[in-house]
Amino acid sequence: MKKQWLWMLVAVALAVGPVTADVWDTAADSDNTFNTDNELIHGTEQVHDVGVQAGPAADVDWYRASIGPYSSFEVVMDGLTGDVSAAADDVQLDRLDPSGSTVVQDHTCLVASCLAKRLAWRNTGAIEELSLVRVSSPGCGTACDASDQYTIRSRETTIGVARFNNSGSQTTVIMSQNLGTTTINATYFYWSTTGVLVQSGALNLAPKALNVFNTAGFPALQGIGGSVSIAHDGGYGQLNVKAVALEPSTGFSFDTPGVYRGY
């Protein structure tokens, strides 16, 4: 009878199989090098483990992140389990150039413990820009297993303002509020109603600060209307924007809120 139970336990163990790394690590085309095909886009949310790799070697996870012209993007790592992080400086979240050889941005901490981290950046050019994102140096090192996990999320953070109007007797001012605790660097792109870039302007906004800008101060924007898009290096929802078109002759004002892409 004891032998029968022993063989049953062996059969169950074989059926379950050994604890292995997540599918991105074990796939033929894995995320273990900078040649990864795992692309982060707006609304991506994935759970990864940092289980030890062959060697043994600590797990390193790579991601692609391509952002379009005149836009901005954010990657957040949180939801740590097990022994992923033994201290605040464990688990690195970095952004690298397309070759995977040069770190161009280190993470910032979302909370004092730094157990939640963020990368946020902008593309102010007219061409799509590719970056590589890397998660490395888990606190458990080569002792990590499949129970040691984290969640990675990505979101476009570009803000759209559907209307500004400096024609006739109206003048539009844009109010920008920084809701966060870090300085935001932003670029405002002013588009004609036919989608032609007419003007751009930069703003550095301190934490909790408010900026009020009269768009008619740009000669190129006088006598015209259009829309605005804003690329910034703050988090999703951190920059609060509203455009107000003022009609001095009547005292009326027309509010247009800045909106983030939903997900």
WOBEL-V771542 format. One record per run of one state. SS is the DSSP state (helix for helix, strand for strand, loop for the rest). FROM is the first residue (numbers start at 1). TO is the last residue. If there is no record, write none. Layout:
ss=SS from=FROM to=TO
ss=SS from=FROM to=TO
This chain:
ss=loop from=1 to=1
ss=helix from=2 to=16
ss=loop from=17 to=22
ss=helix from=23 to=26
ss=loop from=27 to=38
ss=strand from=39 to=39
ss=loop from=40 to=44
ss=strand from=45 to=49
ss=loop from=50 to=52
ss=strand from=53 to=53
ss=loop from=54 to=56
ss=strand from=57 to=57
ss=loop from=58 to=60
ss=strand from=61 to=67
ss=loop from=68 to=70
ss=strand from=71 to=78
ss=loop from=79 to=91
ss=strand from=92 to=96
ss=loop from=97 to=102
ss=strand from=103 to=106
ss=loop from=107 to=107
ss=strand from=108 to=109
ss=loop from=110 to=116
ss=strand from=117 to=123
ss=loop from=124 to=128
ss=strand from=129 to=136
ss=loop from=137 to=140
ss=helix from=141 to=143
ss=loop from=144 to=148
ss=strand from=149 to=156
ss=loop from=157 to=158
ss=strand from=159 to=165
ss=loop from=166 to=169
ss=strand from=170 to=178
ss=loop from=179 to=183
ss=strand from=184 to=192
ss=loop from=193 to=196
ss=strand from=197 to=205
ss=loop from=206 to=209
ss=strand from=210 to=214
ss=helix from=215 to=217
ss=loop from=218 to=218
ss=helix from=219 to=221
ss=loop from=222 to=224
ss=strand from=225 to=232
ss=loop from=233 to=238
ss=strand from=239 to=247
ss=loop from=248 to=251
ss=strand from=252 to=257
ss=loop from=258 to=258
ss=strand from=259 to=260
ss=loop from=261 to=263
